[in-house]
Amino acid sequence: MSDAPSPSPEGVPPVAQPVAITRAPPAGRQFPCPSCGARLDYDPIAAGLKCPYCGFTEEIRKDDAPEVVEKNFQEYLAKQEASGVILEGRSSQTRCGGCGAVVLLEDRMATEACPFCATHLENKPEAAAAMIPPESLLPFAVDIRRAREAFTLWIQSLWFAPTELKVIATLGQLSGVYLPYWTYDSMTHTYYDGQRGDNYQDTEWYTDSDGKQKSRTVTRIHWTSVSGEVRHFFDDVLICGSRSVPSDLVVKLEPWELDKLDGYKPDYLSGFKTERYAVGLREGMEQAKARMAPTIDTLIRQDIGGDHQRISSKDTRYTAITFKHLLLPVWIAVYRYHEKTYQILVNARTGKVSGYRPWSWLKMLRLVLFVLALLGVVLFFYLKSQK
């Protein structure tokens, strides 16, 4: 998929499809069970494909998985128009009318609700657009039971949370989704101009309130113009390719075990929703530069030295840029409270939770009234004891 503006859904968030629950083996299955013929889904506990009906488990072979490699950023930008592919087993996509997310649909599987906003998805799939293929992923390691437990503990830890949230937690309304991510490596050379401030002590004379001349020692700053260059190699700067989940919630799911990436195989996606990236390759690099900037500023200040530093200007050159497109697993809970939608995310590798929460103003009011009543009782007995 091209990163440049085009009629493609490059700038639209991807959405994934829910799996229809049936009591009999579904008709069209991508990974048929050799025992009963039912569809095999990826099971986080078994770390392989498992039949939900007879329990048969099939190991996923990793020896034929593609190698996890860094791709040359500049070369890929030049050729990516011709290098986009359709993911195996995800030949169609649908767009959510509520949040705009684009969901890559599992072939022959029904999709009912958007995992990001719970909006009903109309059954009008279209052919999936070509995209830069993911070459690696982290498989689900936290199953839905453990995700529900983490979700419940998170809700129970909230002060003044509406009672309805605990009901939602009991229902366990969670969707397993693979979110698209980019990682970027780059060597940076930054040329800067600034000022170095060095403290020195000086004697200052002043007149006190009695009219007497007195001295005191004060700290002053001597500024000197400086310029220089700092270099730094950035490894695996992680950028989320989704617009369907709030960036502040996504960042709170970090860190990810990027040293444990597996080569991409469609087997891992079976039974889970998959989102198509909305943040393209070029835009992702711009976001990566923004994440690199604070580190570069710190290096400049260290290079300037002294007691104080000012950065007047800087010019950073990025060279030897490489990237990876990968998928990371997340459990998502979406709920509505007083006509407002809230999202909770669970890192499906570590169980870490981040989310938005509503406040129960009724519970807060009850606490305030209770405290006021308690203070009133204390004051009453105090005044009574003074008589």
LINBELNOR-V159787 format. One record per pair of residues at least 6 apart in sequence whose C-alpha atoms are under 8 Angstrom apart, sorted by sequence separation. I is the first residue (numbers start at 1). J is the second residue. If there is no record, write none. Layout:
# LINBELNOR-V159787
i=I j=J
i=I j=J
This chain:
# LINBELNOR-V159787
i=32 j=38
i=33 j=39
i=42 j=48
i=43 j=49
i=50 j=56
i=51 j=57
i=95 j=101
i=96 j=102
i=105 j=111
i=113 j=119
i=114 j=120
i=155 j=161
i=207 j=213
i=208 j=214
i=335 j=341
i=336 j=342
i=346 j=352
i=347 j=353
i=1 j=8
i=3 j=10
i=32 j=39
i=33 j=40
i=42 j=49
i=43 j=50
i=50 j=57
i=95 j=102
i=96 j=103
i=113 j=120
i=114 j=121
i=206 j=213
i=207 j=214
i=240 j=247
i=334 j=341
i=335 j=342
i=346 j=353
i=2 j=10
i=31 j=39
i=32 j=40
i=41 j=49
i=42 j=50
i=49 j=57
i=50 j=58
i=94 j=102
i=95 j=103
i=112 j=120
i=113 j=121
i=205 j=213
i=206 j=214
i=301 j=309
i=334 j=342
i=335 j=343
i=345 j=353
i=346 j=354
i=1 j=10
i=29 j=38
i=30 j=39
i=31 j=40
i=40 j=49
i=41 j=50
i=48 j=57
i=49 j=58
i=93 j=102
i=94 j=103
i=112 j=121
i=205 j=214
i=206 j=215
i=301 j=310
i=334 j=343
i=344 j=353
i=345 j=354
i=29 j=39
i=30 j=40
i=31 j=41
i=40 j=50
i=41 j=51
i=48 j=58
i=49 j=59
i=93 j=103
i=94 j=104
i=111 j=121
i=112 j=122
i=155 j=165
i=156 j=166
i=205 j=215
i=206 j=216
i=240 j=250
i=301 j=311
i=333 j=343
i=334 j=344
i=344 j=354
i=345 j=355
i=29 j=40
i=40 j=51
i=41 j=52
i=46 j=57
i=48 j=59
i=49 j=60
i=93 j=104
i=94 j=105
i=112 j=123
i=155 j=166
i=204 j=215
i=205 j=216
i=300 j=311
i=332 j=343
i=333 j=344
i=344 j=355
i=25 j=37
i=26 j=38
i=39 j=51
i=40 j=52
i=47 j=59
i=48 j=60
i=92 j=104
i=93 j=105
i=111 j=123
i=203 j=215
i=204 j=216
i=332 j=344
i=333 j=345
i=343 j=355
i=344 j=356
i=25 j=38
i=26 j=39
i=38 j=51
i=39 j=52
i=47 j=60
i=91 j=104
i=92 j=105
i=101 j=114
i=110 j=123
i=203 j=216
i=204 j=217
i=332 j=345
i=342 j=355
i=343 j=356
i=24 j=38
i=25 j=39
i=38 j=52
i=90 j=104
i=91 j=105
i=92 j=106
i=152 j=166
i=155 j=169
i=203 j=217
i=204 j=218
i=331 j=345
i=332 j=346
i=342 j=356
i=38 j=53
i=90 j=105
i=91 j=106
i=92 j=107
i=101 j=116
i=202 j=217
i=203 j=218
i=330 j=345
i=331 j=346
i=342 j=357
i=90 j=106
i=91 j=107
i=201 j=217
i=202 j=218
i=330 j=346
i=331 j=347
i=342 j=358
i=89 j=106
i=90 j=107
i=99 j=116
i=152 j=169
i=201 j=218
i=202 j=219
i=330 j=347
i=331 j=348
i=33 j=51
i=36 j=54
i=89 j=107
i=96 j=114
i=99 j=117
i=151 j=169
i=152 j=170
i=201 j=219
i=202 j=220
i=329 j=347
i=330 j=348
i=35 j=54
i=98 j=117
i=200 j=219
i=201 j=220
i=329 j=348
i=105 j=125
i=199 j=219
i=200 j=220
i=329 j=349
i=35 j=56
i=98 j=119
i=148 j=169
i=199 j=220
i=200 j=221
i=337 j=358
i=97 j=119
i=199 j=221
i=200 j=222
i=33 j=56
i=96 j=119
i=198 j=221
i=199 j=222
i=96 j=120
i=97 j=121
i=104 j=128
i=148 j=172
i=197 j=221
i=198 j=222
i=96 j=121
i=197 j=222
i=198 j=223
i=95 j=121
i=148 j=174
i=197 j=223
i=94 j=121
i=196 j=223
i=197 j=224
i=25 j=53
i=195 j=223
i=196 j=224
i=94 j=123
i=195 j=224
i=196 j=225
i=94 j=124
i=144 j=174
i=195 j=225
i=196 j=226
i=94 j=125
i=194 j=225
i=195 j=226
i=93 j=125
i=94 j=126
i=144 j=176
i=193 j=225
i=194 j=226
i=92 j=125
i=93 j=126
i=193 j=226
i=194 j=227
i=242 j=275
i=92 j=126
i=93 j=127
i=193 j=227
i=242 j=276
i=92 j=127
i=93 j=128
i=192 j=227
i=193 j=228
i=242 j=277
i=243 j=278
i=91 j=127
i=92 j=128
i=93 j=129
i=191 j=227
i=192 j=228
i=241 j=277
i=242 j=278
i=243 j=279
i=91 j=128
i=191 j=228
i=192 j=229
i=241 j=278
i=242 j=279
i=90 j=128
i=191 j=229
i=241 j=279
i=190 j=229
i=191 j=230
i=240 j=279
i=241 j=280
i=189 j=229
i=190 j=230
i=189 j=230
i=190 j=231
i=86 j=128
i=189 j=231
i=86 j=129
i=188 j=231
i=189 j=232
i=241 j=284
i=86 j=130
i=187 j=231
i=188 j=232
i=240 j=284
i=85 j=130
i=86 j=131
i=187 j=232
i=188 j=233
i=239 j=284
i=84 j=130
i=85 j=131
i=87 j=133
i=187 j=233
i=188 j=234
i=84 j=131
i=85 j=132
i=86 j=133
i=186 j=233
i=187 j=234
i=83 j=131
i=84 j=132
i=85 j=133
i=185 j=233
i=186 j=234
i=239 j=287
i=83 j=132
i=84 j=133
i=185 j=234
i=186 j=235
i=239 j=288
i=184 j=234
i=185 j=235
i=238 j=288
i=184 j=235
i=185 j=236
i=237 j=288
i=80 j=132
i=184 j=236
i=185 j=237
i=183 j=236
i=184 j=237
i=183 j=237
i=184 j=238
i=237 j=291
i=183 j=238
i=237 j=292
i=182 j=238
i=183 j=239
i=181 j=238
i=182 j=239
i=181 j=239
i=182 j=240
i=234 j=292
i=30 j=89
i=181 j=240
i=182 j=241
i=115 j=175
i=180 j=240
i=181 j=241
i=179 j=240
i=180 j=241
i=181 j=242
i=115 j=177
i=179 j=241
i=180 j=242
i=179 j=242
i=232 j=296
i=69 j=135
i=230 j=296
i=68 j=135
i=67 j=135
i=68 j=136
i=66 j=135
i=230 j=299
i=66 j=136
i=230 j=300
i=229 j=300
i=230 j=303
i=3 j=77
i=2 j=77
i=228 j=303
i=30 j=107
i=227 j=304
i=2 j=80
i=226 j=304
i=1 j=80
i=2 j=81
i=15 j=94
i=29 j=108
i=1 j=81
i=15 j=95
i=28 j=108
i=14 j=95
i=15 j=96
i=28 j=109
i=1 j=83
i=2 j=84
i=1 j=84
i=1 j=85
i=14 j=100
i=15 j=101
i=16 j=102
i=17 j=103
i=13 j=100
i=14 j=101
i=15 j=102
i=16 j=103
i=17 j=104
i=236 j=323
i=12 j=100
i=13 j=101
i=14 j=102
i=15 j=103
i=16 j=104
i=17 j=105
i=12 j=101
i=13 j=102
i=14 j=103
i=15 j=104
i=16 j=105
i=17 j=106
i=20 j=109
i=12 j=102
i=14 j=104
i=19 j=109
i=20 j=110
i=19 j=110
i=20 j=111
i=178 j=269
i=18 j=110
i=19 j=111
i=20 j=112
i=47 j=139
i=253 j=345
i=17 j=110
i=18 j=111
i=253 j=346
i=256 j=349
i=17 j=111
i=18 j=112
i=47 j=141
i=178 j=272
i=253 j=347
i=17 j=112
i=18 j=113
i=44 j=139
i=177 j=272
i=178 j=273
i=179 j=274
i=180 j=275
i=250 j=345
i=17 j=113
i=18 j=114
i=44 j=140
i=45 j=141
i=176 j=272
i=177 j=273
i=178 j=274
i=179 j=275
i=180 j=276
i=181 j=277
i=249 j=345
i=17 j=114
i=18 j=115
i=43 j=140
i=44 j=141
i=45 j=142
i=175 j=272
i=176 j=273
i=177 j=274
i=178 j=275
i=179 j=276
i=180 j=277
i=16 j=114
i=17 j=115
i=44 j=142
i=45 j=143
i=175 j=273
i=177 j=275
i=179 j=277
i=245 j=343
i=15 j=114
i=16 j=115
i=44 j=143
i=182 j=281
i=253 j=352
i=15 j=115
i=43 j=143
i=253 j=353
i=15 j=116
i=184 j=285
i=252 j=353
i=253 j=354
i=182 j=284
i=252 j=354
i=184 j=288
i=250 j=354
i=249 j=354
i=190 j=296
i=249 j=355
i=192 j=300
i=196 j=304
i=198 j=306
i=199 j=307
i=195 j=304
i=196 j=305
i=197 j=306
i=198 j=307
i=194 j=304
i=196 j=306
i=197 j=307
i=198 j=308
i=196 j=307
i=197 j=308
i=196 j=308
i=197 j=309
i=196 j=309
i=195 j=309
i=196 j=310
i=194 j=309
i=195 j=310
i=194 j=310
i=195 j=311
i=194 j=311
i=195 j=312
i=193 j=311
i=194 j=312
i=138 j=257
i=192 j=311
i=193 j=312
i=194 j=313
i=9 j=129
i=138 j=258
i=192 j=312
i=193 j=313
i=8 j=129
i=192 j=313
i=193 j=314
i=138 j=260
i=192 j=314
i=138 j=261
i=139 j=262
i=191 j=314
i=192 j=315
i=137 j=261
i=138 j=262
i=190 j=314
i=191 j=315
i=136 j=261
i=137 j=262
i=190 j=315
i=191 j=316
i=136 j=262
i=137 j=263
i=190 j=316
i=136 j=263
i=137 j=264
i=189 j=316
i=190 j=317
i=1 j=129
i=116 j=244
i=135 j=263
i=136 j=264
i=188 j=316
i=189 j=317
i=1 j=130
i=2 j=131
i=116 j=245
i=135 j=264
i=139 j=268
i=188 j=317
i=189 j=318
i=1 j=131
i=134 j=264
i=188 j=318
i=1 j=132
i=187 j=318
i=188 j=319
i=186 j=318
i=187 j=319
i=186 j=319
i=187 j=320
i=186 j=320
i=187 j=321
i=185 j=320
i=186 j=321
i=185 j=321
i=186 j=322
i=184 j=321
i=185 j=322
i=184 j=322
i=185 j=323
i=184 j=323
i=183 j=323
i=184 j=324
i=182 j=323
i=183 j=324
i=101 j=243
i=182 j=324
i=183 j=325
i=101 j=244
i=182 j=325
i=183 j=326
i=100 j=244
i=181 j=325
i=182 j=326
i=99 j=244
i=180 j=325
i=181 j=326
i=180 j=326
i=181 j=327
i=180 j=327
i=181 j=328
i=179 j=327
i=180 j=328
i=178 j=327
i=179 j=328
i=178 j=328
i=179 j=329
i=178 j=329
i=179 j=330
i=177 j=329
i=178 j=330
i=176 j=329
i=177 j=330
i=176 j=330
i=177 j=331
i=176 j=331
i=177 j=332
i=175 j=331
i=176 j=332
i=18 j=175
i=174 j=331
i=175 j=332
i=174 j=332
i=175 j=333
i=174 j=333
i=173 j=333
i=174 j=334
i=16 j=177
i=173 j=334
i=106 j=270
i=106 j=273
i=168 j=335
i=105 j=273
i=104 j=273
i=105 j=274
i=103 j=273
i=104 j=274
i=103 j=274
i=104 j=275
i=103 j=275
i=104 j=276
i=102 j=275
i=103 j=276
i=101 j=275
i=102 j=276
i=89 j=266
i=88 j=266
i=87 j=266
i=147 j=331
i=144 j=331
i=136 j=324
i=135 j=324
i=136 j=325
i=137 j=326
i=138 j=327
i=139 j=328
i=140 j=329
i=134 j=324
i=135 j=325
i=136 j=326
i=137 j=327
i=138 j=328
i=139 j=329
i=140 j=330
i=134 j=325
i=135 j=326
i=136 j=327
i=137 j=328
i=138 j=329
i=133 j=325
i=134 j=326
i=68 j=261
i=132 j=325
i=134 j=327
i=151 j=344
i=68 j=262
i=68 j=263
i=151 j=346
i=67 j=263
i=150 j=346
i=161 j=357
i=162 j=358
i=65 j=262
i=66 j=263
i=161 j=358
i=162 j=359
i=65 j=263
i=66 j=264
i=161 j=359
i=162 j=360
i=65 j=264
i=66 j=265
i=147 j=346
i=154 j=353
i=160 j=359
i=161 j=360
i=62 j=262
i=65 j=265
i=160 j=360
i=62 j=263
i=147 j=348
i=150 j=351
i=160 j=361
i=150 j=352
i=151 j=353
i=150 j=353
i=160 j=363
i=77 j=281
i=147 j=351
i=160 j=364
i=77 j=282
i=143 j=348
i=146 j=351
i=142 j=348
i=60 j=267
i=141 j=348
i=142 j=349
i=140 j=348
i=141 j=349
i=142 j=350
i=140 j=349
i=141 j=350
i=142 j=351
i=139 j=349
i=138 j=349
i=116 j=332
i=118 j=334
i=115 j=332
i=116 j=333
i=117 j=334
i=118 j=335
i=49 j=267
i=115 j=333
i=116 j=334
i=117 j=335
i=49 j=268
i=115 j=334
i=48 j=268
i=117 j=341
i=42 j=267
i=41 j=267
i=42 j=268
i=117 j=343
i=42 j=269
i=116 j=343
i=14 j=242
i=42 j=270
i=13 j=242
i=14 j=243
i=15 j=244
i=41 j=270
i=42 j=271
i=13 j=243
i=14 j=244
i=40 j=270
i=41 j=271
i=12 j=243
i=13 j=244
i=40 j=271
i=31 j=267
i=74 j=321
i=72 j=320
i=73 j=321
i=72 j=321
i=73 j=322
i=72 j=322
i=73 j=323
i=71 j=322
i=72 j=323
i=19 j=271
i=70 j=322
i=71 j=323
i=19 j=272
i=70 j=323
i=71 j=324
i=18 j=272
i=19 j=273
i=70 j=324
i=17 j=272
i=18 j=273
i=69 j=324
i=16 j=272
i=17 j=273
i=16 j=273
i=17 j=274
i=15 j=273
i=16 j=274
i=15 j=274
i=16 j=275
i=14 j=274
i=15 j=275
i=16 j=276
i=14 j=275
i=15 j=276
i=13 j=275
i=14 j=276
i=13 j=276
i=14 j=277
i=13 j=277
i=14 j=278
i=12 j=277
i=13 j=278
i=12 j=278
i=13 j=279
i=10 j=277
i=11 j=278
i=12 j=279
i=10 j=278
i=11 j=279
i=9 j=278
i=10 j=279
i=11 j=280
i=10 j=280
i=3 j=280
i=2 j=280
i=3 j=281
i=4 j=282
i=3 j=282
i=3 j=283
